[in-house]
Amino acid sequence: MVDPTTALLKGAPIARRIKEDVAHAVGKADRPPVLVNVVVGDDEASASYLGAIDKLADKLGIVSRRLKLPADTTRYSSSGRSWRKFGNS
């Protein structure tokens, strides 16, 4: 039996509205925001997922960058890197 106090939310209209709001906010910004994805190693599924993120970011006016690190990278070895070069400055 379904609880009568619950409501089914349809995700597509909500996602569409969020994307519209983000695109509007990005359009009003002085410069586009930058999204940097840090990828450790090679993984086909991750590459596909990140490709979808790049496509959506581009559609919304967000600059998407990728920092690829070798599979043997540890948290310690990556913590001292400079992330500044990936921005828009």
Secondary structure, DSSP 8 states (H G I E B T S, - for coil): ---TT-----HHHHHHHHHHHHHHHHHHSSS--EEEEEEES--HHHHHHHHHHHHHHHHHT-EEEEEEE-TT--HHHHTT---GGGS--
